[in-house]
Amino acid sequence: MFKYEYSTRKLMAKIIEELHFEDMLLIEKDGDEFILKLSNNTYFFKASVSAWKQLWINSESIKKNEGEKLSVLDFVMDLNEILGMDDQTLAQFIEEANQTLYADLKLAEFKNYFNIDQLLEISFSRREQLLDGHPKLLLNKGRIGWGVSQLENFSPEYGGQFKLVWLAVKHDFLLEGSDSTFSYENFLSYHSINGYQEGYTVVPVHPWQWDRYIRIQFMELIEAGDIIFLGEKGQYFTPQASIRTLSCGSDHDVKLSLSILNTSCVRGIPQRYIEAGADISNKIFDICASDSRLNSVRVLRELKSFSVKHPQFQKLDNCSYRYRELFGGVIRESVESQIDDDEIAMSCASLLIEINGDSFIEKIFSEARCTVNEWLQAYTINVIFPLFHLQTEHGLGLVAHGQNIIVVLSDYIPTGVILKDFQGDLRLSTESPHRNCSAFSTLAILPKEHLIHDLYTGHFISFVRYFSRLLEERGVMKEKDFYLIMNRTLSELCGEDNVLLSPEFDRILVNKVRFKIGYSETADRPLPMLGQKLQNPIYTEGLR
């Protein structure tokens, strides 16, 4: 099968699966075949029904009418009778679909340079570059604003390296936060930056952001000498899957504003958390260090954060959020700095990697000196339980999607979890014992029944749902046994009446939001919607 056709079928299957999961499609069954009837065309495919009561589709089985050629773009046009996008939104959706397809093709080519055995040996950041992207969002590599040359230079699937632009910014225009124990001077020296004159701070900028936005939109400050260009210099960085998080193989990663639309929003750096970033991560570190039930948790502390205030955009309360997020960054500890020589750390999302018919998780299982059941129990104990305990005992919810949560393996068995990304992805419960902690004063506060979705929707629906599918499709473990093990382990750890064993949860819709609001930029980032109640497979399998 040609690569373009493979990518087309894969994206079509994903669109049907996720829209079916969000209760937007009516699909009929005829024998061993499923049918999606639309006004203009009919689509046929084979699928299985998952423990989540959604369809897992065999992408190779998708057919249109009487064997007509498949086009994911035509399919979106056909689907729009249900999705209800206006022409402008539909055109932008098609543009984003083409961007995603192009990146998918390049990722497939990039994977050819690797084999499964190498994934245990390469660096964390290089492994991250092999991720397929957000599994739940339909168009997960939109990168609206980038063309081919930008993708070649700065996207993870090309694996490129580049130097950062460094600028000296007058303090009058800066918001800053820092860890008192962090030597920013040593960090700058490592990147060949010498100290600058009094009243200025030297900060890094993504080279594309500098060329596309900073040079023009901050021109007034540059001309006045309030921002001084120091050049491209220092170490070479390479992007992780999130694109704006960059690694150079040192003890520190850098996360920088990148004003492109990717997945759900424009990827700037919010100002709200800049001054408190280091305090937030230090407080999380202290909480985990003082709670014996969080022994498996490590924290990537945020050591330095900054945002440059634009003289005019800063005064506009009702413009798009992106205008206040053009010029910012966070320097935090790298994953490599937090693990021992005999440990391997990887994002949960990387457990889903497949290359040329081989799966990474099966390679890990083959190296681990335990059964698959025992491995899954260890994952539940050392990854899921700490996240749950943080919520129930400390009222802290981290949006626990597959890239945010990093599992630590010793002898290839899960023994720990690393937490990161506290700028906007950490929330506080109204009942948290840390409710009045000054370090958390900028955090969003939610009722605890809403906060649980940072774990349930963020981790179970956005990662575990695909993990259990992979194991079943690879013939490793049935989905029902997967969730039975998880049920029994959580029951032993938390009691049988814990909220994760609730019969049902709210269904959080993320794709439907795009169809409703289009691509218009509001003052704030778009928020998800609620759908019908979702049956919890961890509960249902526990009834057996």
N, C-alpha and C positions, 0 to 999 in steps of 0.2 A: 504494500500500500504506500503510495507517495506520501511524503511528509505533510504536504499541505492538506491532503484529504484526511490523514490521520488526525491532524490538529483540528480540522473542521468538525469531524465526527466527535472528537473528545469534547469540544466546546459545546456542540449541540446537545450531547448527552448531559453535560453539566447544567445547561440552561433548563432542560426539561426536569431534571432531578430537583434542582433547587426551587424552581417555580412550583413544582408539585409539592415540595416540602412546605412552601409558603401558601399552600391551598389556593393557588391561582389557576391551576389547570384541571380540567375534567378529562380523565383518560379512561378509555374503555378497554376491556379485556376480551379477546376472542381466541379461545384455545390457549396456546402457549405464546400468543402474540398480544402486544398492547397497541392500542390505536389512539392517536391524537387527531381528531377531526377539526379542521379549521375551514373557514369559508372558501378559501382559494385552493388549499391543498390538504392532503391527508398524509400523516406520517405513521410508520409502523416500526416497531422495535421489540426486542426481547429484553426482559428484565426480571429481577427478583424483588420481592418485597422485604425490606429490611426490618430490623427490630424497632426502628423509628417510624414504621408504617409509611415509608417513602419508597420510591422505586430506585433501585440500582440498575442502571441500563448498560447492556452490552453495546458499546458504541459501534462495533462493526456490523451490528444487525440493523442499524437504522436505515429505513428505506422511505422514499417519497413517491407516492402514487404508484405507478407501474415501473419503478426502477429509474425514475428521472435523476439527473445529477443533483447532488446535494450542495447547497450553499447555506452557510450559517447566516449570511446577510439576508438572503431571501427568506430564510426561516424566521428571522426577527421581524421582517416585514409582515409575514403571514401571522405571526403571534400578536402583532400590535392590535388586532381586533379585541384581544383580551387585555393587553397591557395598557392601551389607551394613551400612548404618548402622542403629543402633537408633532407636527412635521419637524419643527426645529429640534425638539428633544430627540426624536427618532434619528434625525440626521447625525446629531452628536453621539448618540448611542452607537450608531453604525461606525462612526469614526473611531470610537473607543474600542469597538470590537475588532476593527482592522489593526489597531495598535497592539491589542492583546494577541491576536493571531500571529502577527509578525514576531513579537517577542517569544511566543511559544515555539515558533519554528527555530529561532536562534538558540533557545534553551535546549531544544532537542539536539542541535548540532554541538553545542557546548558539552553536553553530557557524553558525547562520543569520545571525548578526551579522557574519560574516567572509567574505571570499573568499580564494582561494589567493594572489592577488597581494599581499594585505595581510600574509601570513605572513612575508614578507621584510622588512617594515617595523616590525612590532610588537615589543615588548620580549620578552626571553627568558622572563620569568615569565608574560606573557600567552600566549605561544605554548605554554608548558607546560600551561596550563589547557585546551588543546584535545586533549590526549592521551586515547586510549581507555582507558588503564590497562594494568596488567600483562597482556601477551598470553597468558601461559602459565597463570596461575592462573584457575580457572573463574569465581570470583566476585571481581572485582577492585575493586568499589566497595561493599563490605559496610558499612563505617562503623557497625558495631553499637554502639549507644549514642546515636546521633543520630536526631532526628526531622526533620520538614520545616523547621521554623524554623532549626535548626542548619545544615542543608544550605544553606538560603538565605543564611545569614549567613557561613558559614565554608568552604564547599566550592568547589573550583576551577571547577566547571562553572557556577556563578552569577557568578563573576568579581567578587565583592564585596570591599570594603575595610573594615578595622576597625583600631581602636587597641588596643595591648597594655595589659595591667594591669602596673603596676610595684610591686614590693615591696622593702622593705629587710629583709634577713635577717642576724641576728647570726652572726658568724663561727663560733661554737661548733657550728653546725648545717650548715655549708657544706663541701662539697668543691669546690675551684676549681682551674682551670688557665688559664694565659694566656701569650701571646707577649709577651716583654719589650719589643718595639718597638711594641706596640699601645697607643694611648692610650684606655683605657676611659672616662676622664673626658670626652674629646671625643665619644665615641660617645654617652654619656649626655646631654651638652649638646645634641647634634643632635636628641635626642628630648625636649628640654625638661625634662630631669631634672637638678636641681642636686645637688651633693654631699650626702651624709647623714652622720650623726654617726659618730664613731670607733667601730670595732668592728662595723660593719654594711657589707654590700655590697648595692647596689641591683641587682635582676635583673628581667627581663621574664617574664611568664607569659601564655599564651594565655587570652583572656577566658573561653572555655568551660571550660577546665581549672580556672581560678580558681573559677568559679561551681559547677561540678559536684563537684570534689574538694578543692582546696586549702582553701577556706573552711571545709569541714567536717572533713576528715581532719587538718588542721594547726591545728585550732581551739585546742588547748591552747597551742601556741606563739604564736598570735595574741593570745590573752587575756593571756599573760605578757609581751607586748611583744617577744618574740624575732623575730617577723615583723610588720612594720608596713605597712599598706596605704597606698600613695601615690596611687592612682587610675589611671584610664585616661587616657593622655596620649601625646604624641609624634606621630610620623608615622603615616600610614595604611599598613597592610600588606595584601598580597593573597597568597593561598596558591598555591604551585606544585602540581603533580600529586600530590606525596607528602603533601599536606595540612598536615603539621606544619612544613614549610619555608616560610618567609614572606619576601616581598620588599617593599621600599618604594622601589625605584628609586635607592638609594644604593650605596655601595661595599661594603655589608655585608648579608648575609642572616641571618636568625635561625631556628634550628631548635629547637622547643619540645616538651616532653612533651604528648602528646595521648592520653589513655587510652581510645581506642576500638579495637575489633578491626577492622582493615582488612587485607585479604588474609590473611596467614598468622599475624599476631601483634598484640598490643596495642602501640600506637605510643608507648611511653615513651622516655626517654633513659637508657641503661644507665650505671651508675655506674663500671663497670670502667675506662673510658677517660677519665673526666673530667679527672683531674689530668695525664694524659699527652697529651691531644688536640693541644695546640699543638706539643709536642715531636715527636709522630709526623708531623704534616703538614710541619713544618719540615725534618725529616730526609728525607722524601720529596722535598721541594723541592730540598734540597741534592744528593741522589743524581741527580735528573734534570738539574740544572744542571751537574754535573761529568761526565756521560756524554754524549759527542758523538752517540751513537746514540739519545739521548732528547731531541734538540733540539726536536722538535715538541710536547713535553709541557709543559703548564702545570698548576699546582696551586692549587686553592682552599684557602688555608691557614686553619686553625681558629685564631682569635685569642683567644677567651675561651670557657671552658666552666664549667658549674657544676651542682651537684646538691645539693638540700637533704635532709639525713638525717632521716627520721622516727624519733622516739625509740623507738617500739615496733616498727614494721615492720622496722626496721633489724636488730633482734635475731633475727628469724625466718629461719632458713636454708632451710626447706622449704616456705615459702609461695610463691605465684605470683610470678614475676619482676616483675609490674606494680606490686606494692606498694613496690618499691624504685626505681621509675622514674617516680613520680608528678610529681615536681617537679624538672625539669632543663632545661638548654638549651645550645645551642652558637651562638656568633656566628662567622661565617666570611666570607671574601671573597666578593663576588658575582661572577657571570659577567661582568657589564658592566665590572667593575673590571679585568678581565684581557685585554680585547680592544681593538684599535685602531679608530679611526673607520672605516677601510675594510674591517673584518672583520665577519663575522656568526658568532655562536655559537649552536648549537642542540643539544639532546640528540639522541642517535641515535634515540630513540623518536619524536621529532617528524618524522623523515623518513618515517614511515608515515602521517602525517595525510592524510585525504581529506575534502574538503568539497564537497557537492553535485555529486558525480561527478568532481571534479577532484582530482588528487593533488599534494601538495607537492613530492615528489621530481622529478616531471616538470617542474614550474615551475623548480626549481633546475637541472635538466639543460638546459632551454631557455635559461637565462641564462649557463651556464658555457661558456667558450670551449675546449671539448674534447669528445671523444667520450664516450659512456657507458662504454666500456671503459677509457678513460684516467681517468675519474672514479673508477671502481671500483678501479683500480690505485692511485690517489692515496689513496683511503680505506684500502686494505690497508697501504700504506707508512706513512701518517701517523697511523693510529688503531690498527689491529690489531697491526702489528709492535711499536710501543713497549710495548704491554701484554704481548706475548709476551717481549720482551727483559727487561722488569722481572722476569718470572718466571724465565726461564732464567739470566740473569746475576746478578740481585740476590735471587732467591728471594722475591719480593714478589708476592702475588696480590691484586688488587682485584676484588671481586664486580662484574663488568663488564656489568651489565644495561643496558638502553637508556636509563634515566633517569640512571644514575650516570656514564655516559660522554658527554662533550660534544664534538662535532666543531666545529672552527673552519674557516670557509670564507674564502678570499681569492679574489676574482673568481669566487665560487660553487664553487670547487674545494677539496676537503679539504687543508689545509696544517698542521693541528695538532689536538691533543686536550687537553681539560681534564679533570683528575681531581678527584673530590670524595668526601665521605662516607668518612672513615677510622675512624669510631667504630663498630666491629663488622664493617665490610665490608672490612677489610684483614687479610690473614693472612701468616704467615711460613713459609718452607720450612725443614725440618730441616737442609737443606744451604746455607742462605743465608749469604753472607759477612757479613751484618749480624746474624747470630744472637745475638751478645753485645752488641749496641748497646743502651744503657740506654733510649733513646727507644722501643724496640720491646718492652720487657719485659712489657707487658700484652697483646701480640698473641697470638692463637691460633696454634699451630705445627702444621703438617701435613706429611706426606711429600710430596715434590714431585709424585708421581704422583696425589695427591689434590688438590693445589693447582691443577693444570692445569684443573680443572673451574670455577675462578673465571673463567677465560677461555672454555673450551670450552662448558660448560653456561651460564655466566653471560652470554656474549656471542653465541656462534654459535647456540645452541639458543634462547636467550631473546630475541634480536633478529635476527640474520642470517637465521635460518630464515624469519621473516616478511617480511624485506626482499626476499629472493630471490623469495618468492611474489608479493609486490606487483608486482615488475617483470615477472614472467611474465604475471600476470593483466592487467596494463595493456598488454601487448604490447610492452614496452620491451626485454626480454632474456629468453631462455630460462634456466630454472634451471641446466641443464647447462652453459651457457656462463658463467653467473655464477660457478659453482664452479670451472670450468676456469681462468678468469682469476685467481681467488683462489689456486688451486693453483700456477700458474706464477709468480705474484708472490711467494708465500711461499717457493717453492723457490729463487728467485733471491736472496731476502733471507737465508734461514735454512738453505739446503741441503735436499736432497731427503729426508733422513732425519730431519727435525725432527718433534717429537711431534704437531704439528697435522696432519700428513699420515699419522698412524696409520690403519690400515684400520678400526679400530673403537674405541669408547669405552664406558665404563659409562653406562648410561641412568639419569639422576637423576630420581626421581619426586617431585613436589611435591604434586599433588592427592590422590594415594592416602593421604598422611599424614593428611589431614582425616578420611577415611572410617575410618581405623584408630583414631585417638586421640580423635575427636570434638572437642568444644569445651572440654573440661576444661583448666584452666590448671595446668600442671605448674610445678616450680621454675624450669625453663629454657624458652627458646623451642623450639618443635617443630623437629625436624631432618628433612631429606628422607630418602627411602628409595632403595634400588638396585633396578633392574629388569634385564631382559635386555640383552645387549650391543647397542649402537647402531652401525649402519654409518655411516661417515664420508663424506659426499658430497664433501668436498674431496679426499679420497684417491681415491674411485672415479672421479670425473670426470677426475682426472689420469692415469688409465690409458688414456684415449682417444688 
